[in-house]
Amino acid sequence: MKRMSCIFRKRPWIVSCLLCCFCILVQAQPPRGPLVISPEVHPDRSVTFRYLAPQARQVKLSTQFEKAAVPLTKNEQGIWSVTVGPVKPDIYPYSFQVDGVTVMDPANVAFFPNERFKASLVDIPGETPLIHALKEVPHGTITYEYYPSTAGTTGSLVVYTPPGYDQKSSQKYPVYYLISGTTDTEETFFKVGRTNLILDNLLAEGKAKPMIIVMPYGNVAAREAEQKGGPKPADPTVRDDADAVNRANAFGDDLTRHIIPYIDKNYRTLPNRENRAIGGFSRGGGQTLRAAFGHLDTFAWVCAYSSYLSPQEMERSYPAITRNPAQTNQQLKLLWVSVGSEDFLYKGTLEFMEYLKSKNVQFKSRITDGGHTWMNVKAYVAETVPLLFQ
């Protein structure tokens, strides 16, 4: 401290320069508006949303627990607000429509990872903690991984290892590969589906077997385009046309040729089909069924959440599944199909169930209320994980 004081006395210009820089930095900062707290969850489970926009003409709230956009009211400080609810406990995405433009909530750090849209998340707790709630139990670890993938690109994964993984250096684990839906990223099952907390809580209750969960990015074409400097291709407009099937098969190839070998090399896995499960939501569910039916030597446990394959595609691409149902039933330790009664894929999923039933292929099914939502996905994950590797 004495030496620093001496330097300042001998070179007063240093002090002047520092003061000048400080003044410039202060002047460069944007003016601070009033503090905005949003969302604010009240004890009765009503929620207040706020958005600072003094110049906006109209702000609306869009969320999955309201059937239509809800107008906000502006106060004298330029803060728009609305209180809605009470809301059924769960995690919900929401966004604001500001003069017709959809934006995230800048006061909220919790967001929905997605390629095409950005939404914020609000967590409504229950009186009894829900299965995805953060509880005082042993917790697993989330790791971000990068692996050498197709066409010289680098793929990305989110990997969950169960509590005690680092301490039990000799123990090996089964693996559940879990794939998100169209335009979702490798983070969605983690940040929206809270899969890590669901596993932590089920393990603490003794309801699941310790396992590794691998959450990959399912859009191979988009990744290749992005890393090679091209625009991301548009999503297929028909779920089972040639383009959609080819993209799903490209992901399946990446999964079996690159992701699984990378995980088996870098994690303590049980590298056989009896200890390998695959599941997915929406597009990820279609990728799941195609990868599993095309690689019965690789997967023995299959979970399709809000997804299906058409009877035509089954007959065309996977005739072995129904040609010898007794063999299929022996090979598949679990084939699970689930959907919400308001899901836009409900009809196709029911048709898929009826097709499997008519061909004597055994499966477990679950039809819930609600639509094509991550609220349903969390319920499906919580219900299927205890069935795996038993």
C-alpha positions in Angstrom: 0.0 0.0 0.0 2.9 2.4 0.8 4.5 1.7 -2.5 1.2 2.3 -4.4 0.8 5.6 -2.6 4.3 6.6 -3.5 3.7 5.9 -7.2 0.6 8.1 -7.2 2.5 11.0 -5.4 5.3 10.8 -7.9 3.1 10.4 -10.9 -0.2 12.3 -10.4 -1.1 11.9 -14.0 -1.9 8.3 -13.3 -4.6 9.4 -10.9 -6.0 11.8 -13.5 -6.1 9.1 -16.2 -7.8 6.6 -13.9 -10.4 9.2 -12.9 -11.0 10.1 -16.5 -11.5 6.4 -17.5 -13.9 6.0 -14.6 -16.0 8.9 -15.6 -16.1 7.6 -19.2 -17.2 4.2 -18.0 -19.9 5.7 -15.8 -21.2 7.9 -18.7 -21.2 4.9 -21.0 -23.5 2.9 -18.8 -27.2 3.0 -19.9 -29.5 4.7 -17.5 -30.9 2.3 -14.9 -34.7 2.0 -14.8 -36.8 1.0 -11.8 -36.2 -2.5 -10.4 -38.5 -5.1 -12.0 -39.3 -8.4 -10.3 -40.7 -10.9 -12.7 -42.2 -13.4 -12.3 -43.4 -13.2 -8.7 -45.1 -16.3 -7.5 -47.4 -15.7 -4.6 -48.3 -18.1 -1.7 -51.7 -18.7 -3.3 -50.0 -19.7 -6.6 -51.1 -16.6 -8.4 -48.3 -15.1 -10.4 -47.4 -11.5 -11.2 -45.6 -10.8 -14.4 -43.9 -7.4 -15.1 -42.1 -5.9 -18.1 -40.4 -2.5 -18.3 -41.3 -0.7 -21.5 -42.2 3.0 -21.1 -42.6 3.6 -24.8 -44.6 0.5 -25.6 -48.2 0.9 -26.7 -49.3 -2.7 -25.8 -47.8 -5.6 -23.8 -49.4 -9.1 -23.6 -48.5 -12.2 -21.7 -48.5 -15.5 -23.6 -48.2 -18.7 -21.6 -49.4 -22.3 -21.7 -51.6 -22.0 -18.6 -53.8 -19.3 -20.3 -55.9 -20.1 -23.4 -55.3 -16.6 -24.9 -52.8 -13.8 -24.5 -53.4 -11.7 -21.4 -53.1 -7.9 -21.6 -50.8 -6.1 -19.1 -51.4 -2.7 -17.6 -48.8 0.1 -17.5 -48.1 2.2 -14.4 -46.5 5.7 -14.1 -43.0 4.2 -14.1 -43.5 2.5 -17.4 -43.8 -1.0 -15.9 -46.4 -3.2 -17.4 -47.9 -5.9 -15.1 -50.6 -8.5 -14.7 -51.5 -11.0 -12.0 -53.0 -14.4 -13.2 -53.9 -17.6 -11.4 -53.9 -19.4 -9.2 -51.9 -21.8 -11.4 -51.6 -25.5 -11.2 -48.1 -26.4 -9.8 -45.6 -27.2 -12.6 -43.0 -25.5 -14.8 -44.4 -23.4 -17.7 -42.9 -21.5 -20.6 -44.1 -17.9 -21.2 -43.2 -14.8 -23.2 -44.3 -11.2 -23.7 -45.8 -9.7 -26.9 -44.6 -6.1 -27.0 -46.3 -4.2 -29.8 -46.6 -7.5 -31.6 -43.0 -8.7 -31.1 -42.5 -11.8 -29.0 -39.7 -11.4 -26.4 -38.4 -13.2 -23.3 -38.7 -11.8 -19.8 -35.5 -9.8 -19.2 -36.0 -10.0 -15.5 -35.9 -13.8 -15.5 -32.7 -15.9 -15.9 -34.6 -19.1 -16.4 -35.2 -19.7 -20.1 -36.4 -22.4 -22.6 -33.5 -23.5 -24.9 -34.8 -23.7 -28.5 -33.5 -23.0 -32.0 -36.5 -21.1 -33.3 -38.2 -19.4 -30.3 -37.0 -18.1 -26.9 -39.3 -18.3 -23.9 -38.8 -17.8 -20.2 -39.8 -20.3 -17.5 -41.9 -19.9 -14.4 -41.9 -22.7 -11.7 -45.0 -23.0 -9.6 -44.2 -25.1 -6.6 -46.7 -27.5 -5.0 -47.6 -27.8 -1.3 -45.9 -31.2 -1.6 -42.7 -30.9 -3.7 -43.2 -32.2 -7.2 -41.0 -34.9 -8.7 -38.9 -32.3 -10.6 -38.4 -30.1 -7.5 -35.1 -29.4 -6.0 -35.0 -31.4 -2.8 -32.5 -32.1 0.0 -31.3 -35.4 -1.5 -28.0 -36.5 -3.0 -27.6 -34.9 -6.4 -26.0 -36.1 -9.6 -23.7 -34.1 -11.9 -24.4 -32.4 -15.2 -21.5 -32.3 -17.7 -21.4 -30.6 -21.1 -19.5 -32.8 -23.6 -18.3 -32.3 -27.2 -17.6 -35.3 -29.5 -16.3 -35.8 -33.1 -19.4 -36.1 -35.2 -20.5 -36.4 -38.9 -18.9 -34.5 -41.8 -16.0 -33.3 -39.6 -18.3 -31.4 -37.2 -18.3 -31.3 -33.5 -21.4 -32.5 -31.7 -22.7 -31.5 -28.3 -24.2 -33.5 -25.4 -25.5 -32.9 -21.9 -24.6 -35.9 -19.7 -26.1 -36.7 -16.3 -24.2 -39.0 -13.9 -25.9 -40.2 -10.8 -25.0 -39.3 -7.2 -21.8 -41.1 -6.1 -20.5 -41.7 -9.7 -17.2 -40.0 -9.0 -16.7 -41.8 -5.7 -17.6 -45.3 -6.9 -14.8 -45.6 -9.4 -15.3 -49.3 -10.1 -19.0 -49.2 -10.7 -20.4 -49.3 -14.2 -23.9 -48.0 -15.2 -26.6 -48.5 -17.8 -27.3 -45.6 -20.1 -30.5 -43.8 -21.2 -30.2 -41.8 -24.4 -32.9 -39.1 -24.2 -33.7 -36.9 -27.3 -35.6 -33.6 -27.4 -38.2 -32.5 -29.9 -38.1 -30.4 -33.1 -36.1 -27.1 -32.6 -35.2 -28.1 -29.0 -31.5 -28.3 -28.1 -29.4 -30.7 -26.0 -30.2 -28.5 -23.0 -34.0 -28.8 -23.1 -34.4 -32.1 -21.2 -32.1 -30.6 -18.6 -33.4 -27.0 -18.2 -37.1 -27.6 -19.0 -37.5 -31.3 -18.4 -35.5 -31.1 -15.1 -34.4 -34.7 -15.9 -31.5 -34.5 -13.5 -33.7 -33.5 -10.5 -36.3 -36.2 -11.5 -33.6 -38.8 -11.4 -32.1 -37.5 -8.1 -35.5 -37.7 -6.4 -36.5 -41.1 -7.8 -33.1 -42.5 -6.7 -33.5 -41.0 -3.3 -36.8 -42.7 -3.0 -35.4 -46.0 -4.2 -37.7 -46.0 -7.2 -35.1 -46.1 -10.0 -31.8 -47.8 -10.8 -28.7 -45.5 -11.0 -28.0 -44.7 -14.6 -26.2 -42.3 -16.9 -28.5 -40.1 -19.0 -27.2 -38.7 -22.3 -29.0 -35.8 -23.9 -27.9 -35.1 -27.5 -28.7 -32.4 -30.0 -31.0 -34.0 -32.5 -30.7 -31.7 -35.5 -27.6 -33.0 -37.4 -28.4 -31.1 -40.6 -28.6 -27.8 -38.7 -25.4 -28.4 -36.9 -23.5 -29.3 -40.1 -24.9 -26.2 -41.8 -24.0 -23.9 -39.0 -20.5 -25.2 -38.5 -19.7 -25.0 -42.2 -21.0 -21.5 -42.5 -24.4 -22.1 -44.2 -27.9 -21.2 -43.1 -29.9 -23.7 -41.0 -32.3 -25.7 -43.2 -36.0 -25.3 -42.7 -37.7 -28.0 -40.6 -39.5 -30.7 -42.6 -43.2 -29.8 -43.1 -44.4 -33.4 -43.0 -43.3 -35.6 -40.1 -42.9 -38.8 -42.1 -41.9 -37.6 -45.6 -38.6 -38.6 -47.2 -36.8 -35.5 -45.9 -37.9 -36.1 -42.3 -37.1 -39.8 -42.4 -33.6 -39.1 -43.9 -32.9 -36.5 -41.2 -34.0 -38.9 -38.5 -31.8 -41.7 -40.0 -28.9 -39.2 -40.1 -29.3 -38.7 -36.4 -29.6 -42.4 -35.8 -26.3 -42.9 -37.6 -24.6 -40.2 -35.6 -26.0 -41.8 -32.4 -24.8 -45.3 -33.1 -21.5 -44.5 -34.9 -20.3 -41.5 -32.8 -22.3 -40.7 -29.6 -22.5 -44.2 -28.1 -18.8 -45.1 -28.8 -17.8 -41.7 -27.3 -19.9 -42.3 -24.2 -18.7 -45.9 -23.8 -15.1 -44.7 -24.1 -15.3 -41.8 -21.7 -17.8 -43.0 -19.1 -18.1 -46.2 -17.0 -21.0 -47.8 -18.9 -22.3 -51.3 -19.3 -21.9 -51.4 -23.1 -24.5 -53.9 -24.2 -28.1 -53.7 -25.4 -29.6 -54.9 -22.2 -28.2 -51.9 -20.4 -28.9 -49.3 -23.1 -32.3 -47.4 -23.4 -33.4 -44.8 -25.8 -36.3 -42.3 -25.5 -37.5 -39.0 -27.0 -40.2 -36.4 -27.3 -42.0 -35.4 -30.5 -39.3 -35.4 -33.3 -37.0 -37.0 -30.8 -39.6 -39.8 -30.2 -39.7 -40.4 -34.0 -35.9 -40.6 -34.0 -36.1 -42.9 -31.0 -38.4 -45.4 -32.7 -36.4 -45.4 -36.0 -33.1 -45.8 -34.2 -34.4 -48.5 -32.0 -36.3 -50.5 -34.6 -33.3 -50.2 -37.0 -30.8 -51.3 -34.3 -32.4 -53.9 -32.0 -28.9 -55.2 -31.4 -28.1 -51.8 -29.7 -31.2 -51.0 -27.6 -33.5 -53.1 -25.5 -35.6 -50.3 -23.8 -37.6 -47.8 -25.9 -39.8 -44.9 -24.8 -41.7 -42.8 -27.3 -43.2 -39.6 -25.8 -45.8 -37.9 -27.9 -44.6 -39.6 -31.1 -45.3 -42.5 -33.4 -44.5 -44.1 -36.8 -47.1 -44.6 -39.4 -48.2 -48.1 -40.3 -47.0 -47.4 -43.8 -43.5 -46.6 -42.6 -43.5 -49.6 -40.3 -44.4 -51.9 -43.2 -41.9 -50.2 -45.5 -38.9 -49.8 -43.3 -39.2 -52.1 -40.3 -41.1 -55.2 -41.3 -39.0 -57.4 -39.0 -40.7 -55.8 -36.0 -44.1 -57.3 -36.8 -43.1 -60.3 -39.0 -42.0 -62.2 -35.9 -43.7 -60.5 -32.9 -42.6 -63.2 -30.5 -39.0 -62.4 -31.2 -39.6 -58.7 -31.0 -41.3 -59.1 -27.6 -38.4 -61.1 -26.4 -35.8 -58.5 -27.6 -37.6 -55.4 -26.3 -37.5 -55.3 -22.5 -39.8 -52.2 -22.8 -41.7 -50.5 -25.6 -43.5 -47.4 -24.2 -45.8 -45.1 -26.1 -47.5 -42.1 -24.5 -49.4 -39.0 -25.6 -51.8 -36.3 -24.3 -55.5 -36.4 -25.3 -55.2 -32.8 -26.6 -51.9 -33.4 -28.4 -51.9 -32.6 -32.1 -50.1 -36.0 -32.5 -52.8 -37.8 -30.6 -54.6 -39.4 -33.6 -51.4 -40.7 -35.2 -50.1 -42.1 -31.9 -53.4 -43.9 -31.3 -53.1 -45.4 -34.8 -49.6 -46.5 -34.0 -50.8 -48.2 -30.8 -53.6 -50.0 -32.7 -51.1 -51.1 -35.3 -48.8 -52.6 -32.7 -51.7 -54.3 -31.0 -53.0 -55.8 -34.3 -49.5 -57.3 -34.9 -49.2 -58.7 -31.4 -46.3 -56.5 -30.5 -46.3 -55.9 -26.8 -46.1 -52.3 -25.4 -47.0 -50.2 -22.5 -49.1 -47.1 -23.1 -50.1 -44.0 -21.2 -52.7 -41.4 -22.4 -52.8 -38.2 -20.2 -54.7 -35.0 -20.3 -53.2 -32.0 -21.9 -51.3 -31.3 -25.2 -47.9 -31.4 -26.7 -46.2 -29.9 -23.7 -43.1 -30.4 -21.5 -45.5 -30.6 -18.5 -46.6 -34.0 -20.0 -43.0 -34.9 -20.9 -41.8 -34.6 -17.3 -44.7 -36.9 -16.2 -43.7 -39.5 -18.8 -40.0 -39.4 -17.8 -41.0 -39.8 -14.1 -43.2 -42.8 -15.0 -40.8 -44.6 -17.3 -37.5 -44.2 -15.6 -38.4 -46.6 -12.8 -39.2 -49.2 -15.4 -35.8 -49.1 -17.0 -33.1 -51.7 -16.4 -35.2 -53.7 -14.0 
